[in-house]
Amino acid sequence: MHHRAALLLGAAIRGGHIGFDRMLGYELKYATAFGDTHLGRVGSKRAA
């Protein structure tokens, strides 16, 4: 029974983390930069 509770806790933590990332717009990230996602660039734009 303890293994099942640990798996459920891990799944809840992972699900919450994924949901929070999606809420903020930081979904799938690319290796080029943290702000590069499959939806486009996330974050403030720097002035030129």
N, C-alpha and C positions, 0 to 999 in steps of 0.2 A: 504494500500500500504506500510506503514512503517513496518508492521510485515513481509511482504514478503522480503523487503530489508534486514531486520535484519537476517532473516533465511538464505538468500543467503550469507551475510557476514560471518555468523557463519560457514556455509558449506565451504566457500572458505578458511577460517582460518584453520578449521579442516583438510581439504584436503591438504593444504600446509604443515601443521605439519606432517601429515602421510607421505607425499611424501618426506619431508626432512629426517625423520627418516629412511625411506627405502633407501634413497640415501646414508646415512652414515652406513647402515647395522644394525641399532638398531630397529628391527621390534618388534615382540611380545616378551615381557620380562617375565621372571619367577620371583617368589618371592625370590629365593635364592640370587640373586645379580643382579644389574643393567645390567651388561655385559652378563648375561646368557639369550640368545635368543633361539627361536626355530630353528635357523640356526647354533647354536653352541656358543662358548665363543667369545666375542668381546672385543678387547682392547689388550694392550701390555702384554706380558707374563713376569712374574717376574723371575729374575735369582734365581736359587736354591742355 
